[in-house]
Amino acid sequence: MKMKLNEEQQLAVEEFSTDLLVMASAGTGKTRVLTQKYLHLLASRKCEVPQIVAVTFTHKAAGEMRARIREEMKNAAENSSGADREYWLRQLELVEVSAKITTIHGLCLSILKQHPIEAGINPQVKILGEGEEDLFKAKAASSALSCLLAADQDGTNLPVVLALGAEFFLRALPALYTVIKEAGAEIPSLSPHALPAPSDAKLTDLKTKLKSGLFRLQQMAGEVKLTPRAQDLLTTLFTQWPTYQKELQNMERLTASGLQVMGDLLAFLPKNLNKQLRPEIDQIHTLVEALKANLVTREAVAQTPTLLAFLHYFDGEYTRLKQLEGKLDFTDQQFLVRRLLRDHPALTDEFRRRFAYLMVDEFQDTNSLQWEIIQLLSGEKAPEGKLFLVGDLKQSIYRFRGAEVEIMTGLADSKFNRRGQVMALTKNYRTLPNVAEVVNSFCRSIFASEAFPYQPIVPMAKDDPQKATGVEILLAPENEPAMLAARIRRLVESGAVQVRAGETRRPVQYGDVAVLFRTKTHLKAFESAFRAQGLPYQVTAGVGFYARQEIQDHLNLLRLVECPEDALALGGVLRSPFCQLSDTALFWLAHPHGLTTGFLKGKKATDYPKQITEPERRRLARLRQLIYFLSQNAHLLSIPELLRSAWNATGYLETVAALPEGDRLLANLEKLIVRAEDFATMGYSGVGDFVTFLSHLSAIEVREGEASALHGEGNFMQIMTIHAAKGLEFPVVVIPELDAKFNLSTRSTVFYHEKWGVIHKVKDPDGSWLHTEMTTEFTEEEKRAERSELKRLFYVGMTRARDYLLLSATEKEVKAKTIDEGQSWWDWLTLVLPDLTTAEAGELTIDDQRLKLTRAVPQAVIPSVEPKAVPLEADESAAALDLTLATGKMTTKRLSLTPLLTFQECPRRFFWQHRLGSDPATVPQVEAGTTEEAVSPNFGLILGEVFHRLISGPTGGREAVEPANAGWFHGLTPPEQQVALAQLRIMQENYLSSPFVPEAGVRMENELPFVLSLRGVIIKGIIDRVLFYPDGRMVVVDFKTNRRLPPPGKIRDRYYFQVNLYALALREIYQRLPTEAWIYFVRPNLQLPCALTVQNLDATEEQIVKTVEYITTHDLPADYPPGEDCEFCPFTVWCQEVVSSSQ
């Protein structure tokens, strides 16, 4: 059962005499140590499964850990006998029913549900979704504000509400509420007395110093030569000074007139007024700013009781609303457990006895509330170690979610509260030495000013025998996306970079590459460049679903329905596919009275300015009528009905379907409909509530992926943020936009400080937010903390690389002198590598480690048609053809290969499956005859998918087919899985003996996506395999997993049609036809050549055009005749029903 561990890992696993804090650097086997620690607890009989608590950061991590432990326990049971075997079987059973391998939220919820009465919750409590949570908070905030004003007996609250604005109370304070609770603070315990009292002496001193400074300036001004401008400014200032002085002398609180005086003083004294007077002017600026901050602080302190009163009302109302619905939010789960354990010592003791050992993964991302719960559960008087905390300070990158790396730093500094032990895992098994040592050299300098010493990576992987460089820096003079795309293409096509594949090495493929972004701001520019270069890619957790432009279009539409005077929403809708207005049209529509007035005054096309084109005026009139109709009927329509009405009226779907990513856009819109239906299921219906619901999800950037239009595996690059890549590793990592500036500013207006409590900015009469002394200090602390996290984020990104690291930037001037003055990762690199900006392309060295510098990339000749568009799913349903999506017919002639082939086989099945989007699995089945192998109807389909998955892997299908791969056959019964595995072994053996396994020097493209344009028809699909031989031959292969070779006839003709289509696509991509084309029937091990004659290709092209033309002009089931072979068709029952109903 025991895995091989190194000495560091072994010590961490077997040490139980004290609590342990394990600092596990990237790639050091942290997950293995956690798993083995758990198993060692069981093997040594120190604990049984219910006594161990293992807390992970995500549900996915918990599931993976549980699966590893389960597998190891199965092995232990199989390899033991007698009492030992019974013990392991019992533990295996306990894992399924009572294992505490979960997230901190999951652990807390289970504790609450065990003691609902003591916790004061409904035993059937449910958890609010994030969007739903915001709706509850919006209602609670509105009620709380009403209560605050209703209780305003002495009239102190209303002026504060008016001064700060309703939005401050309805949005900013409810958002802060969660921050306060996650910090472990009780709302009733917040007190205005926690704020430092404003000092009258300080105010007086500032006024005195300002008066003296101005007097000194006046004296000095008479002794220097002044320009006429300087003379005029100073004369005016000192003429006005008596009035200003009187105003300042009487100023005890912040006033509009006082702000005006301070602004005038600074305006009369620009810092470039006079070089000789500059020191005095600088001092006056400093004194004025300090005086303003003091007065703003006084105002904030006076306003704070109103803020705390609001939070008190909000807390009560929000709690009441949740109790009425029997729900909790995520923070409640932890907050209530902390309260339960504090208030019920007997229960706390019971849990401490029950939980003999606690393990916490990703401890660097813990917050104060979570750490307090862990401490309460572990206790302080355990005779032996009871806590096992694992994390890496350098990988704490979730501060925006409340993570407090300072907790782990403090424990490390205190040697784990002086009763525990701190140990480190340093041996890295992920990254090659030629990459790891360069990363170490970078990070030693970058982390030098941090509160903890940088723990270098100790690479254990075997070095590259060719001693090649492992790190490359690409510097683009301009247009970084285009240059990076060309470099990645060359990286793959040249084969110069080798990556590990087991014990061997092979040339890098696109599927080895991950492009990791710090921010997704310019993601679209890189996607466009990748498409232009023909690079296959998949965006994983890229631009958030709710931030997608097509989703924002619909948010704007709904805002406009809710409030037709919303000019911002109107502008967005007018520019979107809902109206498609040009810049010229927008100008004339807004001239001269504004966009809203110009839009709303029109009722028909002729009411709009003649300078706007006739088609645009018609679209404006149509949109105007639509908005009026929807506004009047919003209370009668569900959100899905409202959106579909807009689609029907404007042709929005048809427009987006014609865009390059039309299939993805349509899938996202269908997902939006699902979200709207979920919203209604929760009991909500209002347009305003739905806008709030989606706006909140968009603002907090819930990492919800786009609607999938991709294969789960294949030879394409992965694109994601570094945050999304945490915990993953890739052979080649690309980090672009190193020159992107850090954004360290905060837009928040109110904050929570552990010492001071609630602190906030003050709003001046002009609407600007002014810093107090406390918020200034707080934001400076935040900037330092954010800069530290950016260092850790850079480390996390670089350490995802196994074999090669490519860093990319647009070369820019660097003004920073130190790392902590740097404004970008590019600044840091140039400070670490001073020769970087002046060196010629070639090799650089850092600490005797070599890296490559690239300043130019030869541009490849790219076909005009996108050769490698984003691959689509094999079963595309309604999105496969731009026809119906529950809203009417689409006429754009775009078709994917799967439905095209379905039409060739059976037009009627095409109608059911791809026009109506019916899932074959949902169709009632009749009993079929017994097949030769007596297996499920999906057996052949699943077997084919598994075989394609096998041969598309990194080794090209050479790996052994192990019984563990039975997991690939999910959906088959155990006997069927055995049959499938036997068939797969035969197929693999046949395949490996075929001529279609690439030899050395032969380049292979697996699962090659294509977009083919034929006479106005666009076809998308994926080619199984293309082989490029050194002698120039290009061979296309289509793998078939049929049990036997079909006889001559329609089925075989359909296969020839498919390969001919592949040849047409390759001709467009590579400007030449394949030299050979083959259909390989793997199971019978037969190869059919395909004649790529001009006659055959012309006939295929004609057939495609006619098929698409037929599909776009026929809508009824009767228009689609049945095929000839219906034995295994799932829609046979429907066809029979149609026939009988027509007789």
Secondary structure as GFF3:
##gff-version 3
##sequence-region A 1 1143
A	DSSP	alpha_helix	7	14	.	.	.	ID=ss1
A	DSSP	beta_strand	19	24	.	.	.	ID=ss2
A	DSSP	alpha_helix	30	43	.	.	.	ID=ss3
A	DSSP	three_ten_helix	49	51	.	.	.	ID=ss4
A	DSSP	beta_strand	52	56	.	.	.	ID=ss5
A	DSSP	alpha_helix	59	78	.	.	.	ID=ss6
A	DSSP	alpha_helix	82	98	.	.	.	ID=ss7
A	DSSP	beta_strand	100	103	.	.	.	ID=ss8
A	DSSP	alpha_helix	104	114	.	.	.	ID=ss9
A	DSSP	alpha_helix	116	119	.	.	.	ID=ss10
A	DSSP	beta_strand	126	127	.	.	.	ID=ss11
A	DSSP	alpha_helix	130	150	.	.	.	ID=ss12
A	DSSP	alpha_helix	157	164	.	.	.	ID=ss13
A	DSSP	alpha_helix	166	167	.	.	.	ID=ss14
A	DSSP	pi_helix	168	172	.	.	.	ID=ss15
A	DSSP	alpha_helix	173	182	.	.	.	ID=ss16
A	DSSP	three_ten_helix	187	189	.	.	.	ID=ss17
A	DSSP	three_ten_helix	192	194	.	.	.	ID=ss18
A	DSSP	alpha_helix	200	221	.	.	.	ID=ss19
A	DSSP	alpha_helix	228	249	.	.	.	ID=ss20
A	DSSP	alpha_helix	256	268	.	.	.	ID=ss21
A	DSSP	alpha_helix	278	325	.	.	.	ID=ss22
A	DSSP	beta_strand	327	328	.	.	.	ID=ss23
A	DSSP	alpha_helix	330	343	.	.	.	ID=ss24
A	DSSP	alpha_helix	345	354	.	.	.	ID=ss25
A	DSSP	beta_strand	357	360	.	.	.	ID=ss26
A	DSSP	three_ten_helix	363	365	.	.	.	ID=ss27
A	DSSP	alpha_helix	368	378	.	.	.	ID=ss28
A	DSSP	beta_strand	387	391	.	.	.	ID=ss29
A	DSSP	three_ten_helix	393	395	.	.	.	ID=ss30
A	DSSP	three_ten_helix	399	401	.	.	.	ID=ss31
A	DSSP	alpha_helix	405	413	.	.	.	ID=ss32
A	DSSP	beta_strand	420	425	.	.	.	ID=ss33
A	DSSP	beta_strand	427	428	.	.	.	ID=ss34
A	DSSP	alpha_helix	433	446	.	.	.	ID=ss35
A	DSSP	beta_strand	458	459	.	.	.	ID=ss36
A	DSSP	beta_strand	471	476	.	.	.	ID=ss37
A	DSSP	alpha_helix	480	494	.	.	.	ID=ss38
A	DSSP	beta_strand	498	501	.	.	.	ID=ss39
A	DSSP	beta_strand	504	507	.	.	.	ID=ss40
A	DSSP	three_ten_helix	510	512	.	.	.	ID=ss41
A	DSSP	beta_strand	513	517	.	.	.	ID=ss42
A	DSSP	alpha_helix	523	532	.	.	.	ID=ss43
A	DSSP	beta_strand	537	539	.	.	.	ID=ss44
A	DSSP	three_ten_helix	545	547	.	.	.	ID=ss45
A	DSSP	alpha_helix	549	562	.	.	.	ID=ss46
A	DSSP	alpha_helix	567	575	.	.	.	ID=ss47
A	DSSP	alpha_helix	583	590	.	.	.	ID=ss48
A	DSSP	alpha_helix	595	600	.	.	.	ID=ss49
A	DSSP	three_ten_helix	605	607	.	.	.	ID=ss50
A	DSSP	alpha_helix	614	633	.	.	.	ID=ss51
A	DSSP	alpha_helix	639	650	.	.	.	ID=ss52
A	DSSP	alpha_helix	652	657	.	.	.	ID=ss53
A	DSSP	alpha_helix	662	681	.	.	.	ID=ss54
A	DSSP	alpha_helix	687	699	.	.	.	ID=ss55
A	DSSP	beta_strand	717	721	.	.	.	ID=ss56
A	DSSP	alpha_helix	722	725	.	.	.	ID=ss57
A	DSSP	beta_strand	730	735	.	.	.	ID=ss58
A	DSSP	beta_strand	750	753	.	.	.	ID=ss59
A	DSSP	beta_strand	757	760	.	.	.	ID=ss60
A	DSSP	beta_strand	762	763	.	.	.	ID=ss61
A	DSSP	beta_strand	769	770	.	.	.	ID=ss62
A	DSSP	alpha_helix	773	798	.	.	.	ID=ss63
A	DSSP	beta_strand	801	810	.	.	.	ID=ss64
A	DSSP	three_ten_helix	819	821	.	.	.	ID=ss65
A	DSSP	alpha_helix	825	832	.	.	.	ID=ss66
A	DSSP	beta_strand	842	846	.	.	.	ID=ss67
A	DSSP	beta_strand	849	854	.	.	.	ID=ss68
A	DSSP	three_ten_helix	877	880	.	.	.	ID=ss69
A	DSSP	beta_strand	894	896	.	.	.	ID=ss70
A	DSSP	alpha_helix	897	905	.	.	.	ID=ss71
A	DSSP	alpha_helix	907	910	.	.	.	ID=ss72
A	DSSP	pi_helix	911	915	.	.	.	ID=ss73
A	DSSP	three_ten_helix	920	922	.	.	.	ID=ss74
A	DSSP	alpha_helix	939	951	.	.	.	ID=ss75
A	DSSP	three_ten_helix	963	969	.	.	.	ID=ss76
A	DSSP	alpha_helix	974	992	.	.	.	ID=ss77
A	DSSP	beta_strand	1003	1014	.	.	.	ID=ss78
A	DSSP	beta_strand	1017	1028	.	.	.	ID=ss79
A	DSSP	beta_strand	1034	1040	.	.	.	ID=ss80
A	DSSP	alpha_helix	1050	1070	.	.	.	ID=ss81
A	DSSP	beta_strand	1076	1081	.	.	.	ID=ss82
A	DSSP	beta_strand	1086	1089	.	.	.	ID=ss83
A	DSSP	alpha_helix	1094	1111	.	.	.	ID=ss84
A	DSSP	three_ten_helix	1117	1119	.	.	.	ID=ss85
A	DSSP	alpha_helix	1132	1142	.	.	.	ID=ss86
###
